[in-house]
């Protein structure tokens, strides 16, 4: 049986190798095969990709995905400016 710490490391390693995911603010914990992803990513695509990538790791029985999408400041500022125009 895989230990929680090994599963956590395996998931972190796979996420680090996935070039389409900015893992800078993603935290990974594991307990009895359940992996919990918390933190923030800059896009919805990366949120979905992090969950999908995690699911490919041997030993993962379930995923609790608690990632938030945090738009880059430049984009969110531009959106606010456009909303203020209306």
N, CA, C and O atoms as a Tinker XYZ file with bonds, in Angstrom:
   344  protein
     1  N      0.844000   -1.197000    0.000000    73     2
     2  CA     0.000000    0.000000    0.000000    64     1     3
     3  C      0.884000    1.252000    0.000000    63     2     4     5
     4  O      1.906000    1.305000    0.684000    81     3
     5  N      0.483000    2.227000   -0.756000    73     3     6
     6  CA     1.247000    3.475000   -0.872000    64     5     7
     7  C      0.961000    4.362000    0.348000    63     6     8     9
     8  O     -0.178000    4.458000    0.803000    81     7
     9  N      2.003000    4.999000    0.863000    73     7    10
    10  CA     1.816000    5.870000    2.026000    64     9    11
    11  C      1.266000    7.227000    1.576000    63    10    12    13
    12  O      1.375000    7.605000    0.410000    81    11
    13  N      0.683000    7.935000    2.516000    73    11    14
    14  CA     0.142000    9.275000    2.221000    64    13    15
    15  C      1.244000   10.210000    1.734000    63    14    16    17
    16  O      1.039000   10.965000    0.784000    81    15
    17  N      2.411000   10.167000    2.375000    73    15    18
    18  CA     3.492000   11.076000    1.991000    64    17    19
    19  C      4.029000   10.748000    0.595000    63    18    20    21
    20  O      4.374000   11.659000   -0.158000    81    19
    21  N      4.106000    9.464000    0.240000    73    19    22
    22  CA     4.556000    9.106000   -1.111000    64    21    23
    23  C      3.534000    9.538000   -2.147000    63    22    24    25
    24  O      3.905000   10.050000   -3.203000    81    23
    25  N      2.258000    9.341000   -1.866000    73    23    26
    26  CA     1.212000    9.764000   -2.795000    64    25    27
    27  C      1.263000   11.285000   -2.980000    63    26    28    29
    28  O      1.145000   11.782000   -4.100000    81    27
    29  N      1.435000   12.002000   -1.901000    73    27    30
    30  CA     1.534000   13.467000   -1.977000    64    29    31
    31  C      2.709000   13.875000   -2.863000    63    30    32    33
    32  O      2.563000   14.738000   -3.729000    81    31
    33  N      3.868000   13.262000   -2.651000    73    31    34
    34  CA     5.050000   13.563000   -3.471000    64    33    35
    35  C      4.816000   13.207000   -4.939000    63    34    36    37
    36  O      5.182000   13.970000   -5.832000    81    35
    37  N      4.206000   12.049000   -5.185000    73    35    38
    38  CA     3.949000   11.621000   -6.562000    64    37    39
    39  C      3.052000   12.620000   -7.289000    63    38    40    41
    40  O      3.308000   12.970000   -8.441000    81    39
    41  N      2.005000   13.074000   -6.612000    73    39    42
    42  CA     1.091000   14.045000   -7.225000    64    41    43
    43  C      1.815000   15.361000   -7.467000    63    42    44    45
    44  O      1.683000   15.948000   -8.542000    81    43
    45  N      2.578000   15.833000   -6.485000    73    43    46
    46  CA     3.324000   17.080000   -6.657000    64    45    47
    47  C      4.295000   16.975000   -7.835000    63    46    48    49
    48  O      4.420000   17.913000   -8.622000    81    47
    49  N      4.978000   15.844000   -7.955000    73    47    50
    50  CA     5.925000   15.656000   -9.059000    64    49    51
    51  C      5.222000   15.679000  -10.410000    63    50    52    53
    52  O      5.706000   16.307000  -11.352000    81    51
    53  N      4.097000   15.007000  -10.510000    73    51    54
    54  CA     3.356000   14.974000  -11.777000    64    53    55
    55  C      2.853000   16.372000  -12.133000    63    54    56    57
    56  O      2.932000   16.782000  -13.291000    81    55
    57  N      2.341000   17.095000  -11.156000    73    55    58
    58  CA     1.875000   18.461000  -11.412000    64    57    59
    59  C      3.040000   19.364000  -11.829000    63    58    60    61
    60  O      2.888000   20.210000  -12.710000    81    59
    61  N      4.189000   19.183000  -11.202000    73    59    62
    62  CA     5.367000   19.990000  -11.559000    64    61    63
    63  C      5.821000   19.733000  -12.995000    63    62    64    65
    64  O      6.304000   20.649000  -13.660000    81    63
    65  N      5.674000   18.518000  -13.472000    73    63    66
    66  CA     6.097000   18.176000  -14.830000    64    65    67
    67  C      5.084000   18.580000  -15.882000    63    66    68    69
    68  O      5.427000   18.652000  -17.062000    81    67
    69  N      3.859000   18.844000  -15.497000    73    67    70
    70  CA     2.815000   19.229000  -16.458000    64    69    71
    71  C      2.989000   20.702000  -16.807000    63    70    72    73
    72  O      2.706000   21.582000  -15.994000    81    71
    73  N      3.454000   20.958000  -18.012000    73    71    74
    74  CA     3.802000   22.328000  -18.399000    64    73    75
    75  C      2.606000   23.263000  -18.529000    63    74    76    77
    76  O      2.776000   24.482000  -18.524000    81    75
    77  N      1.405000   22.715000  -18.643000    73    75    78
    78  CA     0.232000   23.577000  -18.808000    64    77    79
    79  C     -0.342000   24.063000  -17.472000    63    78    80    81
    80  O     -1.351000   24.767000  -17.443000    81    79
    81  N      0.312000   23.682000  -16.368000    73    79    82
    82  CA    -0.195000   24.064000  -15.044000    64    81    83
    83  C      0.856000   24.886000  -14.308000    63    82    84    85
    84  O      2.007000   24.469000  -14.179000    81    83
    85  N      0.446000   26.064000  -13.824000    73    83    86
    86  CA     1.296000   26.888000  -12.980000    64    85    87
    87  C      1.050000   26.434000  -11.541000    63    86    88    89
    88  O      0.029000   26.775000  -10.943000    81    87
    89  N      1.985000   25.667000  -10.992000    73    87    90
    90  CA     1.768000   25.040000   -9.686000    64    89    91
    91  C      2.231000   25.907000   -8.516000    63    90    92    93
    92  O      2.236000   25.453000   -7.372000    81    91
    93  N      2.615000   27.134000   -8.793000    73    91    94
    94  CA     3.166000   28.004000   -7.766000    64    93    95
    95  C      2.330000   28.136000   -6.512000    63    94    96    97
    96  O      2.879000   28.251000   -5.416000    81    95
    97  N      1.004000   28.122000   -6.650000    73    95    98
    98  CA     0.141000   28.306000   -5.483000    64    97    99
    99  C     -0.747000   27.092000   -5.210000    63    98   100   101
   100  O     -1.777000   27.220000   -4.549000    81    99
   101  N     -0.363000   25.916000   -5.711000    73    99   102
   102  CA    -1.140000   24.704000   -5.464000    64   101   103
   103  C     -0.506000   23.924000   -4.326000    63   102   104   105
   104  O      0.692000   23.639000   -4.344000    81   103
   105  N     -1.321000   23.581000   -3.332000    73   103   106
   106  CA    -0.882000   22.720000   -2.237000    64   105   107
   107  C     -1.553000   21.368000   -2.389000    63   106   108   109
   108  O     -2.722000   21.277000   -2.763000    81   107
   109  N     -0.796000   20.317000   -2.092000    73   107   110
   110  CA    -1.299000   18.948000   -2.220000    64   109   111
   111  C     -1.195000   18.260000   -0.874000    63   110   112   113
   112  O     -0.143000   18.282000   -0.235000    81   111
   113  N     -2.289000   17.651000   -0.445000    73   111   114
   114  CA    -2.256000   16.785000    0.732000    64   113   115
   115  C     -2.916000   15.463000    0.345000    63   114   116   117
   116  O     -3.719000   15.408000   -0.586000    81   115
   117  N     -2.571000   14.410000    1.065000    73   115   118
   118  CA    -3.141000   13.092000    0.771000    64   117   119
   119  C     -3.446000   12.367000    2.072000    63   118   120   121
   120  O     -2.698000   12.453000    3.046000    81   119
   121  N     -4.557000   11.658000    2.064000    73   119   122
   122  CA    -4.968000   10.871000    3.239000    64   121   123
   123  C     -5.766000    9.673000    2.746000    63   122   124   125
   124  O     -6.853000    9.826000    2.188000    81   123
   125  N     -5.224000    8.487000    2.955000    73   123   126
   126  CA    -5.907000    7.238000    2.578000    64   125   127
   127  C     -6.321000    7.205000    1.111000    63   126   128   129
   128  O     -7.402000    6.714000    0.786000    81   127
   129  N     -5.480000    7.718000    0.230000    73   127   130
   130  CA    -5.764000    7.701000   -1.200000    64   129   131
   131  C     -6.581000    8.874000   -1.700000    63   130   132   133
   132  O     -6.787000    9.016000   -2.905000    81   131
   133  N     -7.053000    9.721000   -0.788000    73   131   134
   134  CA    -7.809000   10.910000   -1.179000    64   133   135
   135  C     -6.830000   12.085000   -1.245000    63   134   136   137
   136  O     -6.166000   12.411000   -0.262000    81   135
   137  N     -6.755000   12.705000   -2.411000    73   135   138
   138  CA    -5.847000   13.825000   -2.617000    64   137   139
   139  C     -6.649000   15.121000   -2.584000    63   138   140   141
   140  O     -7.685000   15.236000   -3.238000    81   139
   141  N     -6.161000   16.094000   -1.816000    73   139   142
   142  CA    -6.819000   17.390000   -1.709000    64   141   143
   143  C     -5.919000   18.431000   -2.361000    63   142   144   145
   144  O     -4.756000   18.591000   -1.989000    81   143
   145  N     -6.477000   19.135000   -3.341000    73   143   146
   146  CA    -5.769000   20.218000   -4.014000    64   145   147
   147  C     -6.345000   21.537000   -3.526000    63   146   148   149
   148  O     -7.547000   21.771000   -3.656000    81   147
   149  N     -5.511000   22.400000   -2.968000    73   147   150
   150  CA    -5.961000   23.710000   -2.509000    64   149   151
   151  C     -5.037000   24.776000   -3.077000    63   150   152   153
   152  O     -3.932000   24.479000   -3.531000    81   151
   153  N     -5.498000   26.008000   -3.046000    73   151   154
   154  CA    -4.692000   27.123000   -3.522000    64   153   155
   155  C     -5.373000   27.838000   -4.669000    63   154   156   157
   156  O     -6.600000   27.872000   -4.763000    81   155
   157  N     -4.546000   28.415000   -5.548000    73   155   158
   158  CA    -5.076000   29.227000   -6.645000    64   157   159
   159  C     -4.311000   28.952000   -7.932000    63   158   160   161
   160  O     -3.119000   28.645000   -7.920000    81   159
   161  N     -5.023000   29.070000   -9.027000    73   159   162
   162  CA    -4.437000   28.959000  -10.369000    64   161   163
   163  C     -4.938000   30.140000  -11.189000    63   162   164   165
   164  O     -5.981000   30.709000  -10.867000    81   163
   165  N     -4.210000   30.525000  -12.253000    73   163   166
   166  CA    -4.599000   31.708000  -13.014000    64   165   167
   167  C     -5.700000   31.507000  -14.048000    63   166   168   169
   168  O     -6.123000   32.474000  -14.681000    81   167
   169  N     -6.182000   30.261000  -14.240000    73   167   170
   170  CA    -7.234000   30.059000  -15.242000    64   169   171
   171  C     -8.065000   28.822000  -14.910000    63   170   172   173
   172  O     -7.620000   27.911000  -14.212000    81   171
   173  N     -9.280000   28.825000  -15.435000    73   171   174
   174  CA   -10.153000   27.666000  -15.255000    64   173   175
   175  C     -9.543000   26.437000  -15.918000    63   174   176   177
   176  O     -9.648000   25.332000  -15.385000    81   175
   177  N     -8.911000   26.615000  -17.066000    73   175   178
   178  CA    -8.254000   25.501000  -17.759000    64   177   179
   179  C     -7.243000   24.817000  -16.844000    63   178   180   181
   180  O     -7.203000   23.589000  -16.781000    81   179
   181  N     -6.427000   25.595000  -16.137000    73   179   182
   182  CA    -5.416000   25.021000  -15.252000    64   181   183
   183  C     -6.057000   24.301000  -14.064000    63   182   184   185
   184  O     -5.524000   23.304000  -13.576000    81   183
   185  N     -7.180000   24.800000  -13.612000    73   183   186
   186  CA    -7.918000   24.150000  -12.527000    64   185   187
   187  C     -8.359000   22.761000  -12.963000    63   186   188   189
   188  O     -8.158000   21.784000  -12.242000    81   187
   189  N     -8.959000   22.674000  -14.144000    73   187   190
   190  CA    -9.427000   21.395000  -14.674000    64   189   191
   191  C     -8.244000   20.474000  -14.963000    63   190   192   193
   192  O     -8.296000   19.277000  -14.680000    81   191
   193  N     -7.189000   21.034000  -15.521000    73   191   194
   194  CA    -6.001000   20.242000  -15.876000    64   193   195
   195  C     -5.312000   19.685000  -14.630000    63   194   196   197
   196  O     -4.813000   18.561000  -14.655000    81   195
   197  N     -5.279000   20.449000  -13.554000    73   195   198
   198  CA    -4.672000   19.963000  -12.306000    64   197   199
   199  C     -5.442000   18.768000  -11.763000    63   198   200   201
   200  O     -4.843000   17.794000  -11.305000    81   199
   201  N     -6.753000   18.839000  -11.812000    73   199   202
   202  CA    -7.566000   17.717000  -11.335000    64   201   203
   203  C     -7.381000   16.500000  -12.243000    63   202   204   205
   204  O     -7.222000   15.380000  -11.757000    81   203
   205  N     -7.402000   16.715000  -13.551000    73   203   206
   206  CA    -7.250000   15.614000  -14.503000    64   205   207
   207  C     -5.886000   14.941000  -14.341000    63   206   208   209
   208  O     -5.788000   13.714000  -14.336000    81   207
   209  N     -4.846000   15.747000  -14.208000    73   207   210
   210  CA    -3.491000   15.221000  -14.058000    64   209   211
   211  C     -3.348000   14.444000  -12.758000    63   210   212   213
   212  O     -2.717000   13.387000  -12.730000    81   211
   213  N     -3.924000   14.957000  -11.693000    73   211   214
   214  CA    -3.885000   14.269000  -10.399000    64   213   215
   215  C     -4.549000   12.899000  -10.497000    63   214   216   217
   216  O     -4.062000   11.929000   -9.916000    81   215
   217  N     -5.645000   12.818000  -11.221000    73   215   218
   218  CA    -6.376000   11.561000  -11.356000    64   217   219
   219  C     -5.600000   10.468000  -12.068000    63   218   220   221
   220  O     -5.954000    9.294000  -11.961000    81   219
   221  N     -4.553000   10.826000  -12.788000    73   219   222
   222  CA    -3.738000    9.837000  -13.500000    64   221   223
   223  C     -2.674000    9.188000  -12.619000    63   222   224   225
   224  O     -2.029000    8.231000  -13.047000    81   223
   225  N     -2.478000    9.679000  -11.418000    73   223   226
   226  CA    -1.424000    9.172000  -10.542000    64   225   227
   227  C     -1.894000    7.877000   -9.870000    63   226   228   229
   228  O     -2.990000    7.811000   -9.313000    81   227
   229  N     -1.036000    6.851000   -9.936000    73   227   230
   230  CA    -1.350000    5.577000   -9.274000    64   229   231
   231  C     -1.540000    5.796000   -7.776000    63   230   232   233
   232  O     -0.743000    6.483000   -7.137000    81   231
   233  N     -2.583000    5.218000   -7.228000    73   231   234
   234  CA    -2.857000    5.328000   -5.798000    64   233   235
   235  C     -3.914000    6.350000   -5.442000    63   234   236   237
   236  O     -4.411000    6.364000   -4.316000    81   235
   237  N     -4.269000    7.218000   -6.401000    73   235   238
   238  CA    -5.302000    8.221000   -6.137000    64   237   239
   239  C     -6.675000    7.550000   -6.247000    63   238   240   241
   240  O     -7.050000    7.041000   -7.303000    81   239
   241  N     -7.409000    7.563000   -5.139000    73   239   242
   242  CA    -8.753000    6.971000   -5.118000    64   241   243
   243  C     -9.826000    8.029000   -5.346000    63   242   244   245
   244  O    -10.870000    7.746000   -5.934000    81   243
   245  N     -9.568000    9.233000   -4.885000    73   243   246
   246  CA   -10.531000   10.331000   -5.029000    64   245   247
   247  C     -9.773000   11.648000   -4.944000    63   246   248   249
   248  O     -8.668000   11.721000   -4.406000    81   247
   249  N    -10.400000   12.689000   -5.491000    73   247   250
   250  CA    -9.794000   14.019000   -5.484000    64   249   251
   251  C    -10.791000   15.014000   -4.903000    63   250   252   253
   252  O    -11.953000   15.063000   -5.306000    81   251
   253  N    -10.315000   15.801000   -3.952000    73   251   254
   254  CA   -11.090000   16.931000   -3.442000    64   253   255
   255  C    -10.407000   18.163000   -4.013000    63   254   256   257
   256  O     -9.301000   18.517000   -3.606000    81   255
   257  N    -11.068000   18.805000   -4.948000    73   255   258
   258  CA   -10.477000   19.938000   -5.659000    64   257   259
   259  C    -11.050000   21.224000   -5.076000    63   258   260   261
   260  O    -12.233000   21.521000   -5.240000    81   259
   261  N    -10.198000   21.979000   -4.398000    73   259   262
   262  CA   -10.604000   23.234000   -3.767000    64   261   263
   263  C     -9.785000   24.402000   -4.319000    63   262   264   265
   264  O     -9.478000   25.354000   -3.601000    81   263
   265  N     -9.438000   24.316000   -5.602000    73   263   266
   266  CA    -8.648000   25.370000   -6.229000    64   265   267
   267  C     -9.526000   26.548000   -6.615000    63   266   268   269
   268  O    -10.655000   26.375000   -7.072000    81   267
   269  N     -9.005000   27.718000   -6.429000    73   267   270
   270  CA    -9.692000   28.950000   -6.830000    64   269   271
   271  C     -8.993000   29.494000   -8.080000    63   270   272   273
   272  O     -7.778000   29.368000   -8.234000    81   271
   273  N     -9.784000   30.097000   -8.961000    73   271   274
   274  CA    -9.212000   30.751000  -10.135000    64   273   275
   275  C     -8.956000   32.203000   -9.762000    63   274   276   277
   276  O     -9.876000   32.937000   -9.400000    81   275
   277  N     -7.700000   32.606000   -9.856000    73   275   278
   278  CA    -7.304000   33.974000   -9.524000    64   277   279
   279  C     -6.724000   34.602000  -10.790000    63   278   280   281
   280  O     -5.586000   34.332000  -11.173000    81   279
   281  N     -7.532000   35.441000  -11.425000    73   279   282
   282  CA    -7.098000   36.069000  -12.667000    64   281   283
   283  C     -5.876000   36.951000  -12.430000    63   282   284   285
   284  O     -5.767000   37.607000  -11.394000    81   283
   285  N     -4.966000   36.961000  -13.389000    73   283   286
   286  CA    -3.825000   37.880000  -13.263000    64   285   287
   287  C     -4.310000   39.323000  -13.104000    63   286   288   289
   288  O     -5.360000   39.685000  -13.635000    81   287
   289  N     -3.570000   40.127000  -12.396000    73   287   290
   290  CA    -3.965000   41.507000  -12.080000    64   289   291
   291  C     -4.263000   42.306000  -13.339000    63   290   292   293
   292  O     -5.247000   43.045000  -13.380000    81   291
   293  N     -3.449000   42.175000  -14.346000    73   291   294
   294  CA    -3.637000   42.932000  -15.576000    64   293   295
   295  C     -4.998000   42.632000  -16.200000    63   294   296   297
   296  O     -5.693000   43.547000  -16.641000    81   295
   297  N     -5.382000   41.365000  -16.239000    73   295   298
   298  CA    -6.668000   40.982000  -16.826000    64   297   299
   299  C     -7.821000   41.495000  -15.967000    63   298   300   301
   300  O     -8.767000   42.088000  -16.485000    81   299
   301  N     -7.743000   41.268000  -14.658000    73   299   302
   302  CA    -8.845000   41.690000  -13.799000    64   301   303
   303  C     -8.989000   43.213000  -13.783000    63   302   304   305
   304  O    -10.105000   43.722000  -13.679000    81   303
   305  N     -7.878000   43.947000  -13.885000    73   303   306
   306  CA    -7.943000   45.405000  -13.955000    64   305   307
   307  C     -8.638000   45.835000  -15.238000    63   306   308   309
   308  O     -9.468000   46.744000  -15.220000    81   307
   309  N     -8.311000   45.195000  -16.339000    73   307   310
   310  CA    -8.930000   45.508000  -17.635000    64   309   311
   311  C    -10.428000   45.223000  -17.593000    63   310   312   313
   312  O    -11.220000   46.011000  -18.109000    81   311
   313  N    -10.818000   44.121000  -16.992000    73   311   314
   314  CA   -12.245000   43.781000  -16.878000    64   313   315
   315  C    -12.967000   44.840000  -16.050000    63   314   316   317
   316  O    -14.057000   45.280000  -16.416000    81   315
   317  N    -12.359000   45.252000  -14.931000    73   315   318
   318  CA   -12.983000   46.297000  -14.098000    64   317   319
   319  C    -13.145000   47.590000  -14.879000    63   318   320   321
   320  O    -14.170000   48.264000  -14.776000    81   319
   321  N    -12.134000   47.932000  -15.655000    73   319   322
   322  CA   -12.216000   49.162000  -16.460000    64   321   323
   323  C    -13.349000   49.074000  -17.462000    63   322   324   325
   324  O    -14.088000   50.041000  -17.653000    81   323
   325  N    -13.493000   47.939000  -18.097000    73   323   326
   326  CA   -14.583000   47.775000  -19.072000    64   325   327
   327  C    -15.942000   47.834000  -18.402000    63   326   328   329
   328  O    -16.885000   48.395000  -18.960000    81   327
   329  N    -16.052000   47.265000  -17.221000    73   327   330
   330  CA   -17.330000   47.307000  -16.496000    64   329   331
   331  C    -17.670000   48.727000  -16.056000    63   330   332   333
   332  O    -18.841000   49.106000  -16.038000    81   331
   333  N    -16.671000   49.500000  -15.706000    73   331   334
   334  CA   -16.891000   50.881000  -15.279000    64   333   335
   335  C    -17.399000   51.770000  -16.420000    63   334   336   337
   336  O    -18.028000   52.800000  -16.178000    81   335
   337  N    -17.124000   51.370000  -17.645000    73   335   338
   338  CA   -17.564000   52.139000  -18.805000    64   337   339
   339  C    -19.069000   52.027000  -19.030000    63   338   340   341
   340  O    -19.660000   52.864000  -19.712000    81   339
   341  N    -19.674000   51.022000  -18.474000    73   339   342
   342  CA   -21.119000   50.787000  -18.723000    64   341   343
   343  C    -21.973000   51.261000  -17.574000    63   342   344
   344  O    -23.197000   51.138000  -17.624000    81   343
